[in-house]
Amino acid sequence: MIIKNDFEDLNSLEEFTKQHPLVLVDFYADWCEPCKMLDEILSELDKDLPSTVVICKIDIDKNPSLQKHFSIMSVPTLMIFKDGSMEWRMPGFELAQDLKKRIEAFLN
């Protein structure tokens, strides 16, 4: 499931990540060309992931406090939250099959 969300603050993001066992967060911007390429990868990936995995897209231009909190210097930046705790972070993106393997490692 892919969700685009504008969080009011860090607390609302923390609550969201605690409500779902595994969340892949994509910090992006509408003006970012690599972010648009990542959209295709995430759509493909979403078809192959179990329903317990949520992909959450956060626009840095609409969520500057989260951008600042996580020190996002470039987009896209991907993060994996497991049970509310950030377990992995990477600026840029990976191919769908590589990202799928990375996510599956957190499912076990």
KOLMARDO-742614 format. One record per residue (C-alpha): residue number from 0; x, y, z. Coordinates in Angstrom, 2 decimals. Example, Ala and Ser with C-alpha at 12.3 -4.5 7.8 and 13.67 -1.06 7.14 Angstrom:
<sites>
0, 12.30, -4.50, 7.80
1, 13.67, -1.06, 7.14
</sites>
This chain:
<sites>
0, 0.00, 0.00, 0.00
1, 1.40, 3.40, -1.01
2, 0.31, 6.37, 1.07
3, 1.13, 10.01, 0.45
4, 0.95, 11.86, 3.72
5, 1.67, 15.30, 5.08
6, 2.39, 14.86, 8.75
7, 1.69, 17.68, 11.16
8, 4.87, 16.99, 13.08
9, 7.35, 14.34, 14.16
10, 4.90, 12.88, 16.68
11, 2.34, 12.12, 13.97
12, 4.99, 10.34, 11.88
13, 6.13, 8.36, 14.92
14, 2.53, 7.31, 15.64
15, 2.09, 6.24, 12.02
16, 5.26, 4.11, 12.04
17, 4.21, 2.48, 15.32
18, 0.82, 1.54, 13.88
19, 2.40, -0.46, 11.05
20, 4.97, -3.24, 11.53
21, 7.15, -2.13, 8.60
22, 7.12, 1.23, 6.83
23, 9.27, 2.29, 3.91
24, 9.39, 6.10, 3.90
25, 10.25, 7.94, 0.70
26, 11.19, 11.57, 1.25
27, 10.69, 13.22, -2.14
28, 9.95, 16.48, -3.94
29, 7.68, 17.09, -6.94
30, 10.47, 18.90, -8.80
31, 12.93, 15.99, -8.37
32, 13.45, 13.86, -11.51
33, 15.05, 10.88, -9.68
34, 12.04, 10.94, -7.33
35, 9.76, 10.47, -10.33
36, 11.82, 7.47, -11.43
37, 11.55, 6.07, -7.91
38, 7.74, 6.33, -8.10
39, 7.77, 3.69, -10.82
40, 10.05, 1.45, -8.76
41, 7.84, 1.80, -5.67
42, 4.68, 1.03, -7.68
43, 6.31, -2.14, -9.00
44, 7.59, -3.04, -5.55
45, 4.21, -2.47, -3.91
46, 2.70, -5.27, -6.01
47, 5.24, -7.78, -4.64
48, 5.24, -6.86, -0.95
49, 3.01, -8.33, 1.74
50, 0.13, -6.14, 2.89
51, 1.89, -5.60, 6.23
52, 4.44, -3.34, 4.49
53, 3.38, 0.26, 3.98
54, 5.15, 2.64, 1.61
55, 4.77, 6.21, 2.80
56, 5.72, 9.15, 0.57
57, 6.53, 12.45, 2.30
58, 7.00, 15.66, 0.31
59, 9.89, 17.59, 1.88
60, 8.52, 20.90, 0.62
61, 5.28, 20.35, 2.53
62, 7.00, 18.87, 5.60
63, 10.06, 21.07, 6.31
64, 10.15, 20.17, 10.00
65, 10.58, 16.47, 9.14
66, 13.21, 17.33, 6.55
67, 15.11, 19.25, 9.21
68, 14.64, 16.60, 11.93
69, 16.01, 13.82, 9.73
70, 18.67, 16.07, 8.15
71, 17.47, 15.27, 4.63
72, 20.05, 16.88, 2.33
73, 19.03, 15.22, -0.93
74, 15.98, 13.57, -2.39
75, 14.96, 10.94, -2.73
76, 15.93, 9.60, 0.68
77, 14.55, 6.24, 1.77
78, 14.11, 4.99, 5.33
79, 12.78, 1.77, 6.80
80, 10.95, 1.92, 10.12
81, 10.28, -1.31, 11.98
82, 7.85, -1.12, 14.89
83, 8.33, 2.65, 15.03
84, 12.13, 2.63, 15.03
85, 14.25, 3.72, 12.06
86, 16.37, 0.73, 11.09
87, 17.81, 1.77, 7.72
88, 18.39, 4.92, 5.69
89, 19.75, 5.64, 2.22
90, 19.89, 8.72, 0.02
91, 19.01, 7.92, -3.58
92, 17.31, 4.69, -4.54
93, 17.82, 1.07, -5.47
94, 16.31, -1.09, -8.17
95, 13.03, -2.76, -7.24
96, 14.51, -6.24, -6.76
97, 17.31, -4.93, -4.52
98, 14.93, -2.83, -2.46
99, 12.58, -5.81, -2.13
100, 15.41, -7.97, -0.74
101, 16.32, -5.22, 1.73
102, 12.71, -4.91, 2.95
103, 12.27, -8.68, 3.18
104, 15.31, -8.85, 5.47
105, 13.37, -6.72, 7.97
106, 10.27, -8.90, 7.76
107, 11.98, -11.84, 9.49
</sites>
